[in-house]
Amino acid sequence: MISVGIVEDEKFYNNSLKRVLDIHEEFTCVAQLYSGAEALKQLPIVRPDIVLMDLHLKDSQGSDVIKVLKGQMPQSSFVVITSFEDDENVFESLRVGAVGYLMKGESLDNIVKAIHDAYNGGVPMSNSIAQKVLKFFRSQSEKEINIPELSVTELQVLDLLAKGQQYKEIAYRKKVSIETIKKHISNIYRKLGVSNKVEAINYLRKYS
């Protein structure tokens, strides 16, 4: 029996996932939750084998919830099911511990397969996401960029800075606030041990 927790704030879709689990005898739904706060409180108690996680919850970002829970529940596998397939969401989710990334348009059969795959150590992904991840790693191999201190998102922000884009342009491109970009840049400076944009860009070019 594979235990599954659902974290999804859209009630209709949450119930749809629950019905999928209910009609398959090999699954048992141990948590049906509608917010990040509920997930942080309830999931460490029930510790499901698989967590189906929405990314944009009303009270929090799913990737932030995954990051916290992964430390408390290392044996659980988190599979993102979301409407968002931009680079920011994809790579941040995988970086913090998600093992799979599905789009909400996936068929119910594919969702069932994804749960089995994640339970057996696989990496279930929608085709569009798999292509995106493959393209990213190919591009990284070609560029031979090696800045292990930075996250994928931070490296992307630094690359855009090096291309001359302003904070507001980067924020628009990444679909986040300017304050979020400023936070990323502050983290970049701290991790690289630099104090300004020029030094950070020079660091990037050194490894390009």
Secondary structure as the mmCIF struct_conf table of DSSP 4:
data_model
#
loop_
_struct_conf.conf_type_id
_struct_conf.id
_struct_conf.beg_label_comp_id
_struct_conf.beg_label_asym_id
_struct_conf.beg_label_seq_id
_struct_conf.end_label_comp_id
_struct_conf.end_label_asym_id
_struct_conf.end_label_seq_id
STRN STRN1 ILE A 2 VAL A 7
BEND BEND1 ASP A 9 ASP A 9
HELX_RH_AL_P HELX_RH_AL_P1 LYS A 11 ASP A 22
TURN_TY1_P TURN_TY1_P1 ILE A 23 ILE A 23
TURN_TY1_P TURN_TY1_P2 GLU A 25 GLU A 26
STRN STRN2 PHE A 27 LEU A 33
BEND BEND2 SER A 35 SER A 35
HELX_RH_AL_P HELX_RH_AL_P2 GLY A 36 VAL A 46
BEND BEND3 ASP A 49 ASP A 49
STRN STRN3 ILE A 50 MET A 53
BEND BEND4 LEU A 55 LEU A 55
STRN STRN4 HIS A 56 HIS A 56
BEND BEND5 LYS A 58 SER A 60
STRN STRN5 GLN A 61 GLN A 61
HELX_RH_AL_P HELX_RH_AL_P3 GLY A 62 GLN A 72
TURN_TY1_P TURN_TY1_P3 PRO A 74 GLN A 75
STRN STRN6 SER A 77 THR A 82
BEND BEND6 SER A 83 SER A 83
BEND BEND7 ASP A 86 ASP A 86
HELX_RH_AL_P HELX_RH_AL_P4 ASP A 87 VAL A 96
TURN_TY1_P TURN_TY1_P4 GLY A 97 GLY A 97
STRN STRN7 ALA A 98 MET A 103
TURN_TY1_P TURN_TY1_P5 LYS A 104 GLY A 105
BEND BEND8 GLU A 106 GLU A 106
HELX_RH_AL_P HELX_RH_AL_P5 LEU A 108 TYR A 119
TURN_TY1_P TURN_TY1_P6 ASN A 120 GLY A 121
STRN STRN8 MET A 125 MET A 125
HELX_RH_AL_P HELX_RH_AL_P6 ASN A 127 LYS A 143
TURN_TY1_P TURN_TY1_P7 GLU A 144 GLU A 144
TURN_TY1_P TURN_TY1_P8 PRO A 148 GLU A 149
BEND BEND9 LEU A 150 LEU A 150
HELX_RH_AL_P HELX_RH_AL_P7 VAL A 152 ALA A 162
TURN_TY1_P TURN_TY1_P9 LYS A 163 GLY A 164
HELX_RH_AL_P HELX_RH_AL_P8 TYR A 167 LYS A 174
TURN_TY1_P TURN_TY1_P10 LYS A 175 LYS A 175
BEND BEND10 VAL A 176 VAL A 176
HELX_RH_AL_P HELX_RH_AL_P9 ILE A 178 LEU A 192
TURN_TY1_P TURN_TY1_P11 GLY A 193 GLY A 193
BEND BEND11 SER A 195 ASN A 196
HELX_RH_AL_P HELX_RH_AL_P10 LYS A 197 LYS A 206
TURN_TY1_P TURN_TY1_P12 TYR A 207 TYR A 207
#
